[in-house]
Amino acid sequence: MTILEQIIENKKKEVALLKEQFSIRDFEKREFFDKSILSFKSFLLDPERSGVIAEYKTKSPSKGIINSLADPAETTKGYNDAGASALSVLTDVQFFGGSNNNLIAARRVNDIPLLRKDFIIDEFQLLESKSIGADIILLIASNLEVAQCKILAKSAKALGLNVLLEVHDEFELKYINEFVDAVGVNNRNLNTFSVDIQTSLDLVNKIPNEFLKISESGIDNVESVKQLKAAGFQGFLIGENFMKEKNPGLACKRFIEAIKGHGR
C-alpha cells in the first residue's frame, strides 16, 4: 500500500468518527461558520501582494519533521505581513502533524484567504472546513473519482467556499469542472516523491485560462517563480522553503522582497 493509499484509508476512518462525534448543527454553531468567505481570486491577483501562498507545515511523510517549533499564529501572521496572497495550513494529524487548531489560530490573526490543506473525501469535511475558518478547500484529483470531485466542488461552492483542484499530470486535467476556482499543479511525483517544476511548465497551457493557475511544491528560488509567472501561473504555493528556516515569516519576507526586486 502506498503512502497515499494509507492516508486515504486513515482519512475514511477519521471521517466516520467525525460523523459520530458531531452533527451539522454543531458545525453551524461554531465561531467561524457564518463569517464572510474571502475571495481567493481577489487576493491572488492583488498587485500589492505577491501571488505567494505561504504554507504552515510542520512535517511530511517524505521529509519527516520540518519545523516543530514554529507557532502557527505567529508564523502565518509573518507570512501575511510579508505580502503573501493567501495562507495554507495543514490539518491532517497523523501524516503531516497538522491540526484544526492550527488553522483556527491562523484565522484569528489573519484577514487573507486561508486554505485548509487536507485530504477531502466527504461533504461533511466541507462543513467542518467552513466551521474552522477556511476560505479555500483543496480537492486532490488523485484521491477522488471524477464524479465525486465534481460533487464535492459543487457542495463547496454552495457553502461559499473557494475550490482549489490539485492535479499531477495531464490525465488529471479531466477533473476540472465549472465549480473549481483554481487549478494547482503539484510538481511532486506521488510515486517517487521527486519534485520538478517542469511538470507545471508542461501543463500550464493545457489549463483553461478561466481558472486561476497555481504551481505547488519544489519552489525554492526566485528565478523559478519568475519562470512560472512568465509561463502563465498566478500563484505559487511554498511551504518547506520557509518552514525549514528558524523564522519562516522572515524567510517569506525576504523571498517576496526578492520577487519584487527589493531585496536579496
C-alpha positions as CSV (number, residue, x, y, z in Angstrom):
1,M,0.0,0.0,0.0
2,T,1.4,3.4,-1.0
3,I,1.6,6.3,1.4
4,L,-1.3,8.0,-0.4
5,E,-3.4,4.9,0.0
6,Q,-2.6,4.7,3.7
7,I,-3.5,8.4,4.1
8,I,-6.9,7.9,2.4
9,E,-7.7,4.7,4.4
10,N,-7.0,6.6,7.6
11,K,-9.0,9.6,6.4
12,K,-12.0,7.4,5.8
13,K,-11.8,6.3,9.4
14,E,-11.4,9.9,10.6
15,V,-14.5,11.0,8.7
16,A,-16.6,8.1,10.1
17,L,-15.5,9.1,13.6
18,L,-16.2,12.8,12.8
19,K,-19.8,11.9,11.8
20,E,-20.3,10.0,15.1
21,Q,-19.0,12.9,17.2
22,F,-20.5,15.9,15.5
23,S,-23.7,17.0,13.7
24,I,-24.1,19.6,11.0
25,R,-25.8,21.8,13.7
26,D,-22.6,21.5,15.8
27,F,-20.6,22.9,12.9
28,E,-23.1,25.7,12.2
29,K,-22.8,26.9,15.8
30,R,-19.1,27.3,15.7
31,E,-17.2,30.6,15.8
32,F,-16.4,31.0,12.1
33,F,-19.2,29.2,10.3
34,D,-21.0,32.4,9.4
35,K,-18.0,34.6,8.7
36,S,-17.7,36.1,5.2
37,I,-15.7,34.0,2.9
38,L,-12.7,35.9,1.4
39,S,-12.2,35.8,-2.4
40,F,-9.2,33.7,-3.4
41,K,-9.1,35.4,-6.8
42,S,-9.2,38.9,-5.4
43,F,-6.2,38.4,-3.1
44,L,-4.2,36.3,-5.6
45,L,-4.4,38.9,-8.3
46,D,-4.0,41.9,-6.0
47,P,-0.9,43.8,-7.4
48,E,0.0,44.9,-3.9
49,R,0.6,41.3,-2.9
50,S,2.9,38.6,-4.4
51,G,1.0,35.6,-5.6
52,V,2.7,33.5,-2.9
53,I,0.5,31.1,-1.0
54,A,2.6,30.5,2.1
55,E,2.2,27.3,3.9
56,Y,2.4,26.3,7.6
57,K,3.6,22.7,7.7
58,T,5.5,21.0,10.5
59,K,6.2,17.6,8.9
60,S,5.5,15.4,5.9
61,P,5.8,11.7,5.1
62,S,8.7,12.3,2.7
63,K,10.7,14.8,4.8
64,G,9.8,13.9,8.4
65,I,9.9,16.8,10.9
66,I,10.4,20.1,9.1
67,N,9.8,22.6,11.9
68,S,8.2,21.6,15.2
69,L,8.8,24.9,17.0
70,A,7.2,27.5,14.8
71,D,3.9,28.9,16.2
72,P,1.0,28.8,13.7
73,A,-0.4,32.2,14.6
74,E,3.0,34.0,14.7
75,T,4.2,32.2,11.5
76,T,1.1,32.8,9.4
77,K,0.9,36.5,10.6
78,G,4.5,36.8,9.5
79,Y,3.6,35.4,6.1
80,N,0.7,37.8,5.8
81,D,2.8,40.8,6.8
82,A,5.4,39.8,4.3
83,G,2.9,40.1,1.5
84,A,1.6,36.6,0.9
85,S,-1.6,36.4,-1.1
86,A,-3.1,33.5,0.9
87,L,-2.1,31.1,3.6
88,S,-2.2,27.3,3.6
89,V,-2.4,25.3,6.8
90,L,-2.1,21.6,7.1
91,T,-4.8,20.0,9.2
92,D,-4.0,16.3,8.7
93,V,-2.8,15.0,12.1
94,Q,-1.3,11.6,11.5
95,F,0.8,12.1,8.4
96,F,1.5,15.8,8.4
97,G,1.4,16.7,12.1
98,G,-1.3,19.3,11.5
99,S,-4.5,20.1,13.3
100,N,-7.7,22.1,13.0
101,N,-6.5,24.2,15.9
102,N,-3.5,25.4,13.8
103,L,-5.9,26.7,11.2
104,I,-8.1,28.3,13.8
105,A,-5.1,30.0,15.3
106,A,-4.2,31.3,11.9
107,R,-7.7,32.5,11.2
108,R,-7.8,34.6,14.4
109,V,-4.9,36.7,13.4
110,N,-5.2,37.0,9.7
111,D,-7.5,38.7,7.2
112,I,-6.4,37.0,4.0
113,P,-7.7,33.7,2.5
114,L,-7.0,30.5,4.3
115,L,-6.6,27.2,2.5
116,R,-7.4,24.1,4.5
117,K,-4.7,21.7,3.3
118,D,-6.1,18.2,3.9
119,F,-7.5,15.2,2.1
120,I,-11.1,16.0,1.4
121,I,-13.2,12.9,0.5
122,D,-16.6,13.7,2.0
123,E,-19.0,16.6,2.1
124,F,-19.0,16.5,5.9
125,Q,-15.4,17.8,5.8
126,L,-16.6,20.8,3.8
127,L,-18.9,21.8,6.7
128,E,-16.1,21.3,9.1
129,S,-13.7,23.4,7.0
130,K,-16.2,26.3,7.0
131,S,-16.6,26.0,10.7
132,I,-12.9,26.3,11.5
133,G,-12.5,29.4,9.3
134,A,-11.2,28.1,5.9
135,D,-11.9,30.2,2.8
136,I,-10.5,27.6,0.4
137,I,-10.6,23.9,0.3
138,L,-8.3,21.5,-1.6
139,L,-9.6,18.7,-3.8
140,I,-6.8,16.3,-4.9
141,A,-7.7,14.6,-8.2
142,S,-5.6,11.5,-7.4
143,N,-7.7,10.9,-4.2
144,L,-11.1,11.1,-6.0
145,E,-13.2,9.9,-8.8
146,V,-14.2,12.5,-11.4
147,A,-17.9,12.5,-10.5
148,Q,-17.0,12.6,-6.7
149,C,-14.7,15.6,-7.3
150,K,-17.5,17.5,-9.1
151,I,-20.0,16.8,-6.3
152,L,-17.6,18.0,-3.7
153,A,-16.7,21.1,-5.7
154,K,-20.3,21.9,-6.2
155,S,-21.1,21.4,-2.5
156,A,-18.2,23.6,-1.5
157,K,-19.4,26.4,-3.8
158,A,-22.9,26.1,-2.3
159,L,-21.3,26.8,1.1
160,G,-19.5,29.9,-0.4
161,L,-16.0,28.2,-0.3
162,N,-13.3,28.7,-2.9
163,V,-12.1,25.4,-4.5
164,L,-8.5,24.6,-5.4
165,L,-8.2,21.5,-7.5
166,E,-4.8,19.8,-7.4
167,V,-3.6,17.8,-10.4
168,H,-0.3,16.0,-11.0
169,D,-0.4,15.2,-14.7
170,E,-2.3,15.7,-18.0
171,F,-4.6,12.8,-17.3
172,E,-6.0,14.5,-14.2
173,L,-7.0,17.7,-16.1
174,K,-10.3,15.9,-16.8
175,Y,-11.2,16.5,-13.2
176,I,-11.6,20.3,-13.9
177,N,-15.2,21.4,-13.6
178,E,-17.2,24.6,-13.5
179,F,-17.3,24.7,-9.7
180,V,-13.5,25.0,-9.4
181,D,-11.8,28.4,-8.9
182,A,-8.2,27.4,-9.3
183,V,-6.1,24.5,-10.7
184,G,-2.9,23.7,-8.8
185,V,-0.2,21.7,-10.5
186,N,1.7,19.7,-7.9
187,N,5.3,19.3,-9.0
188,R,5.8,16.3,-6.7
189,N,5.7,12.8,-8.2
190,L,3.4,10.8,-5.9
191,N,5.2,7.6,-6.6
192,T,8.9,8.7,-6.3
193,F,8.3,12.0,-4.3
194,S,10.8,13.7,-6.6
195,V,10.0,17.3,-7.5
196,D,10.4,19.1,-10.8
197,I,8.7,22.4,-11.8
198,Q,8.8,21.2,-15.4
199,T,5.6,19.5,-14.5
200,S,3.9,22.9,-14.1
201,L,5.5,24.2,-17.3
202,D,4.3,21.2,-19.3
203,L,0.7,21.7,-18.1
204,V,0.1,25.4,-17.9
205,N,-1.2,25.9,-21.4
206,K,-3.5,22.9,-21.1
207,I,-5.4,24.5,-18.2
208,P,-8.2,26.8,-19.4
209,N,-7.5,30.5,-18.7
210,E,-10.8,30.9,-16.9
211,F,-9.2,29.2,-13.9
212,L,-6.5,30.6,-11.6
213,K,-3.3,28.7,-12.2
214,I,-1.2,27.7,-9.2
215,S,2.2,25.9,-9.1
216,E,2.8,23.8,-6.0
217,S,5.8,22.1,-4.4
218,G,9.5,22.4,-5.1
219,I,9.6,26.2,-5.5
220,D,12.7,27.2,-3.6
221,N,14.1,30.1,-5.5
222,V,13.0,33.4,-7.0
223,E,14.1,32.5,-10.5
224,S,11.6,29.6,-10.5
225,V,8.8,32.0,-9.5
226,K,9.7,34.4,-12.3
227,Q,9.8,31.5,-14.8
228,L,6.5,30.1,-13.7
229,K,4.9,33.6,-13.7
230,A,6.1,34.2,-17.3
231,A,4.6,30.9,-18.3
232,G,1.2,32.0,-17.0
233,F,1.0,31.0,-13.3
234,Q,-0.6,33.4,-10.9
235,G,0.0,31.6,-7.7
236,F,2.9,29.8,-6.0
237,L,2.4,27.5,-3.1
238,I,5.5,27.5,-1.0
239,G,5.9,25.8,2.4
240,E,9.0,23.8,3.1
241,N,11.3,26.5,1.8
242,F,10.0,28.8,4.5
243,M,9.3,26.3,7.2
244,K,12.8,24.8,7.2
245,E,14.1,28.2,8.5
246,K,14.2,29.2,12.1
247,N,11.9,32.2,11.3
248,P,9.6,31.2,8.5
249,G,7.9,34.6,8.4
250,L,11.2,36.4,7.9
251,A,12.2,33.9,5.2
252,C,9.0,34.6,3.4
253,K,9.6,38.3,3.7
254,R,13.0,38.1,2.1
255,F,11.7,35.8,-0.6
256,I,8.9,38.1,-1.6
257,E,11.2,41.2,-1.5
258,A,13.4,39.3,-3.9
259,I,10.5,38.6,-6.2
260,K,9.6,42.2,-6.3
261,G,13.2,43.2,-6.7
262,H,13.6,44.9,-3.4
263,G,15.9,42.6,-1.6
264,R,18.4,39.8,-2.0
